[in-house]
């Protein structure tokens, strides 16, 4: 497996609008998409999202780890072939993976030995700059 770069980080926050105001208005990071239904805002520094925030409430399953990092994502070289090889390599090492189609990316989610949630991904469809709704496409299972 060859990681190309750090792809994105998703932070769990207590107040979505407060966090959006901080990162967008104060730090000046452009918003690429947002979804009230998902309680998420996606920010771009050149990719469909380099950074995202998700609102969690005490007791939410998604927020069971509390506020802070929800997951780190690493971008792979080589398209779907590289993702298939990464899946095989992770499974051969005894790591359980969950393949997901996000439309703008194809991903594998898994946990490191300390339980931190990670993602490796390759880019999917283009056109998100002209159509930010592509970022908000519901995730589906990816058959690798």
PyMOL commands that set and color helices and strands:
alter all, ss='L'
color gray80, all
select helices_A, chain A and resi 16-26+79-92+132-136
alter helices_A, ss='H'
color red, helices_A
select strands_A, chain A and resi 3-13+30-35+40-44+51-55+68-76+98-101+105-111+117-123+140-141
alter strands_A, ss='S'
color yellow, strands_A
deselect
rebuild
show_as cartoon
